Amino acid sequence: MAWHDAAGVTALREGSILECDVAERAIALYLLGGRVFATAAICPHQSAWLAQGVLDGDDICCPRHGGRFHVPTGMQLAGPACDPLQTFAARVDGGRVLVDLPQPLTMDRR
């Protein structure tokens, strides 16, 4: 895992979603109750962009088929059966939001 710069904390608004590209991944950032969260920006069901969905408290509702996910845990609460929403650790440091993402796999060509 490695921490990557995602956005300035001032770009986040309480109860809204900020979509951004972090280390070549589409990430959604949320400010909920003063805490920053990060998830995959795309629904695991059929690849809808979650920033086009609706936040309801700590839950994000997918705009395509109404899947509902708990942002802090990624747990699916309603909708068509699918994998949980991928979540990532996030923190604020020096006015920047950092997201902890897995390192890409590399091939050892020895």
C-alpha positions in Angstrom: 0.0 0.0 0.0 1.1 3.6 -0.6 -0.3 7.0 0.1 -1.2 9.1 -2.9 -2.2 12.8 -3.1 -5.8 13.0 -4.2 -7.1 16.6 -3.8 -6.9 19.7 -1.6 -9.2 19.3 1.4 -10.9 22.6 0.5 -12.3 20.9 -2.6 -14.4 18.6 -0.4 -17.9 19.7 0.7 -19.8 18.1 3.5 -22.3 15.5 2.2 -21.0 15.6 -1.4 -18.8 13.5 -3.7 -15.6 14.5 -5.4 -14.5 12.3 -8.2 -10.8 12.3 -8.9 -8.0 10.3 -10.7 -5.5 9.0 -8.2 -2.6 6.9 -9.4 -4.5 6.1 -12.6 -7.6 5.0 -10.6 -11.0 6.6 -10.5 -11.6 7.4 -6.8 -14.6 9.1 -5.1 -13.9 11.2 -2.0 -16.5 12.0 0.6 -16.6 14.4 3.6 -19.2 12.9 6.0 -19.5 14.2 9.5 -16.2 15.9 9.2 -14.4 12.7 8.2 -12.8 12.0 4.8 -13.6 8.7 3.1 -12.4 7.2 -0.2 -14.0 4.5 -2.4 -13.8 3.3 -6.0 -15.7 5.9 -8.1 -17.4 3.1 -10.1 -20.2 0.9 -8.9 -19.2 -2.8 -8.7 -22.5 -3.9 -10.2 -22.5 -2.5 -13.7 -19.9 0.3 -13.8 -22.0 3.4 -13.2 -20.3 6.5 -11.9 -21.2 6.9 -8.3 -20.7 10.7 -8.3 -23.9 10.8 -10.4 -25.7 9.0 -7.6 -27.2 10.4 -4.4 -25.7 10.5 -0.9 -28.0 9.7 1.9 -26.2 10.1 5.2 -23.3 7.6 5.1 -24.8 5.7 2.1 -24.3 6.2 -1.6 -27.1 5.2 -4.0 -26.0 4.1 -7.5 -27.7 6.0 -10.3 -28.1 3.0 -12.6 -29.9 0.2 -10.6 -30.3 1.7 -7.2 -27.6 -0.2 -5.4 -26.9 1.2 -2.0 -23.5 1.1 -0.3 -22.3 2.1 3.1 -19.4 4.5 2.3 -17.2 3.9 5.4 -17.3 0.1 4.9 -18.3 -0.5 1.3 -20.9 -3.0 2.5 -23.9 -3.3 0.1 -27.2 -2.5 1.8 -29.6 -2.8 -1.1 -29.9 -3.5 -4.9 -28.8 -6.2 -7.3 -26.3 -8.7 -5.8 -22.7 -7.6 -6.4 -19.3 -7.3 -4.7 -18.9 -4.7 -2.0 -17.8 -1.2 -3.0 -14.0 -1.0 -2.7 -12.9 1.3 0.1 -9.5 2.9 0.8 -8.0 4.5 3.8 -7.9 8.3 3.6 -6.4 11.1 5.7 -5.7 14.8 5.6 -2.1 16.0 5.8 -1.0 19.5 5.2 -4.3 20.5 3.6 -4.2 17.6 1.2 -6.3 14.5 1.1 -4.1 11.4 0.8 -5.5 8.0 -0.2 -3.8 4.6 0.6 -3.9 2.5 -2.6 -2.4 -0.9 -3.3 0.8 -0.9 -5.4 0.3 -2.2 -8.9 1.6 -5.7 -9.5 4.9 -5.9 -11.3 6.5 -8.8 -13.2 10.0 -9.9 -12.2 11.8 -10.6 -15.5 14.9 -12.1 -14.1 
